[in-house]
Amino acid sequence: MHFLPKQAQISLLSLFLLTGCHDKATDKTQSVTKSLTAIDSVTSLRPAATPVTSAADAIAQRMRPLLGGAWLNTTYAAYLQKTHSPRQAHGHWDISGITEILIDPLSFKDDSMAVAIGAANHEGLPLRYVHLRESTAANSWPTTSNAEEVGDGLLEINLRHQIHNADTLLYLDQRNKRTGRVTTTAFRRLSDSSGAGAALQSPPLQVPLSRFVNGLNFTGTHSMTDSAGHVSSVHFTADGNVQGLPGHKTYQVNTDFEGPFHELDTVFLDIYQKTQYELAFATNGDTVRLYAVHDDTATYKRQRGRLRYTLIRKSRN
């Protein structure tokens, strides 16, 4: 048996020690790199999702078409249908103050979809994400928001759905983390509204609501009599176009009554254009009367003026 000289043994031992140290240093570097990568991913705009599994995939595929779309507060919708008056229905939307929800199926990624929420028809709340994963409560889906990172984390918000025959209701459960109190608001899906664009709120939150209100009061073909007694035909579309109204091409019913001069139901013609004009309206069955308006700067109240047009609906298409 041959043995290495003592000097060679020492050199070989040193080589083994250096190699071991190099391996440990490499492991440590890889560990630090992985940690930094994980931290970077958390700072993305969308809240972190749970790992996607085949079970989660099945849940997502089932729930995307059920939840995706535009949803209107059921109490508010009932007042609108009863009165045909956005002014009279104003404020009848339960304690939450939330009037409309848009859930964007096109935004689906990992396990979540973007949720835009409208408050009192005046402003949108911070964008949220509904996570389509298994939860402790049946048909209940948790939501998260990046706004929680800057102090908007007092409410724990879940969405859940319930099907009554052919009617699907969406419930928004808001739990106060301090008191434990839960507030529930019910919503009904609006037809012909996909919710697409909710992540950027484009189309804006008021678009599905506008289509609903337009359908109650204006959408369709009307016989129109002007203040001089001339009779003609005018057609209003659900998405806010008008044909046959002299000098105007678009219309938008007012549903936001914050601030002064909001005592009447009004409709804007050519809003944000040089030809913008505002008329008050009153509905009685299939008859809509449009009036001039003027503002009393002493009382900060809006007054109804002379009758401009009388519309009698002939069809709803």
N, C-alpha and C positions, 0 to 999 in steps of 0.2 A: 504494500500500500504506500502511495506517495503522498506526502504532505506538502502544503504550500509553505514557502518561507514566511516567517513571522511578519515581515514588513508587508508582504502581499495580503496576508490575512487582515491586517489593520486597514489597508486600502479598501479591501472588499467590504468590510464592515461599515466603513464610512459611506461607501456608495449606497448600501442598503438604507442607512439612516437618512441620507439626503433624499432618496426616492420616496420614502415614507412621508417625510415632511412636505414634499412637493404635492403628493396625493391629497393630504389633509388640506393644504392651502387651496388646491383646486376645488375640493368639495365645499369649502367655506365660501369661495367666490361664487360658485353656482348657486348656493343657498341664498346669498345676498341678492344675486340677480333675480331669482325667482320671487323673492319678497318684494323687490321694487316693482316688478311687473304686476304683481297682485295689487299693490297700492295704486298704481297708475290706472288699472281697470276700474277701480271704485270711483275715480274722479270723473268718469264719463257721465254724460247728461242723463242717461237712463239708469234708474236704480238697479242694483245688482239683482239678477234673477236666480232662481233655484235651478240646479242642473236639470236639463231636459231628459226625461226618460220616456219609454214607450207609453207608460200609463199617463204621464203628463201630456204627451202628444195627443192621446185619445181625448183627454179632457178638453184640450185647446181646440181640436177640430170640431168637437161637439158644441162648444160654447161661443166660438167666434161668430157664427151667423145668428145666434140667439141674442147676444149682447150688443153686437155691432149695430150702429144706427143712431138716430136722434130720439131722445126721450123727453116728454113734456110732463111737468108736475100735474098729477091727476086732479087735484083740487082746483088749480088754476085753469086747467083745460075745461073743467065742468062749468066754472063761472063764465068763461069765454063763450062756451056753447049756449049757455042759458041767456046771456045778455047781449051777445054779439058786440060787446063794448069793452075794449082793452082798458078804458079808464075805470069802469065799474069793477072790472076783475082785478085791477091793480091791488097788490097786497094780499090777495087770497091765495097764498102759496105755502101755508103752514109755517111752523116756527123756524125751519131751517133757512128759509129765504131763497132756496135754490129752485129756479124755475125750469132749467133745461140742462140736459146732459148729452154730450156727443161722445160716442165711443167709436174710435176709428179702426175698423178691421184691417185697413191697409197698413197700419203702423205695427202690426203684430211682429214681434221679435222675441226669440227665446220663449218666455212664458207670458208675455204681457202685451197689452194694447193701451194706447194713449187715450186719456179721458179728459175732455174739456168740460168745465162746469160753469154755468152762468148763474149769477146771483142777482135777484130782483130786476132782471132785464136791464141792468145798468152796467155791470162789469163782469169780467171773467175771473175766476179764482185760479191760483197756481195750477199748472198742468199736473195731472196725476196719472198713474199707471195702474191698471187692474191686472192682477196676476192670476192666470188661469191654472191653478194648481190645487191639489187636494187640501181641504181645510177641515177644521173640527166641526164646523156647522155645515149642514147639507145645503148645496146650491149657494154657498156664500163664498165670495172671492175678495181677498184683501187688496187694498190699494196702498201705494206709496207715492211720495212726492219729494222731489229734490228740494222743495222749499223747506222741508223739515230740517235741513242742514243749517238754515238760518233762523230757526226758532218757530216754524209753523208746524210743530209736532204735537200740539195739545190734543187734537182730535185723531182718533183711530177710526178710519173710514172703510167700511166694507160695502160691497154691492152683492145683492142676491136677487134671484128671479123666481117667479112663480107663475105657472101656466094655468089659466082658467079657461077651459075649452079651447077656443082659438085665440084667446086674448092673453098676451104675455105682459106681466107687470114686472117692473124693476124697482127694487127697494134700496134706498140709500140709508145705511145705518151709521150714525155718527156717535161714537162713544167718547165722552169726555174723560181723559186719562186721570184727571184729578178727582172728579166726583163719581165716576163710574156711570153717570147718567147716559142713557141711550136715546137718541132722537131718530125717528124713522120717517122717511118721506117716500111716497109712492110715485112712480112715473109710468106713463103709457107710451108705447112706441108710436112715433109719427110716421105715417106712410110716405113713400117716395123720398125718404131722406136716409142716405147711407151712413152718414157720420164721417165720411171720408174727408180728410183735411183737419180733423180735430187737433192733431199734434201741433199744427201751426195756426189753429183757429181760422182756417181759410178753406171753404167759405166761413164767414163769421158765425158766431153763435146765433145771431138773430135771424139768419136765413131760414132754417126749418120752422121757427116760430112764425116768421112772416108768411110763409106759405100756408100755414094753418089758419092764421087770421085772415089772410086774403081769401081763402076758400069760404070762410064764414060770411064775408061781406061783399067781396068784389069779383072774385074769379068767375068768368063767364061773359056772356053777351047780354047787354042791357039796351033797352029803349031809353034814350036820353032826351029830356026836354030842358032847354036852357031858359034863362031868365026872360028872354024875348019871346018864348013860346015856340021856338024852332025845335022840331023833333028829328033826331038822327040816331044812328046805332053806334055803340061804343063797346069795345071788347077789352077785358082785363085778363091777363094771364096770371097763373099762380106764382110765377117767379118775378113779378113786378113790372111787366111791360103793359102798355096801354095803347090801343089804336082807336082813333076816332075822337079823342079829346083834343080840341083845338090848341095847338102850341105846345103840346106835351107828349112825351114818349114813355116815361116811367112813373111809377108811383110806389110809395112805401108808407104803410100804416104805422103811426107812432105807438110804440109799446113801452117807452121809457118815460116815466113821469116824475123824475127827479128835478127839483128846482121850481122856479115860478112859471106862470103862464101855461099851466098844464091842467086846466079845469075841464077841458073838452076833449072828446075823441077827435083826432085830426089825421089827415093824410097829406104827406108831402108829395108834390109833383116835381119830377126832375130834381131830386134832392142832390145838393152839392154842385149843381149846374147854375149857369147864369139865369136860366129860366125857372129857377126854383120858386115854388109857390105852395102855400099851405092853406088847406080848406078844412073846416070842421065838418063832421058827418054824423048823421043819426039814422039808425036802421029800424025799419018796422016791417017784418016779414021779408018779402022780396023787393021792398022799396027802400032805396037809400037816397037821402037828401044831403046835398053838399052846400055848405054855407061859407061866405067870406068870414074872416076873423080879424079882430083888431085887439091890441093889447092896451089895457088901462094902466099907464105907468104910475098912477097915484095909488092904486090898490094892488098892483102887480098881479092882476087877474086877467084872463083872456075872456073876451066877449064875443058872442056869435053875431054876425052881421046878416046881410041880405041873402036870400036863397039864390044860389048860382045855377045848380043843376038838380034835376030829379031823375033818378035812375030806377027803372023797373026791370028786374032780371027776367030774361027770357029763357036762358039756358045756363048750365053750370060748366060748360066745356069751352 
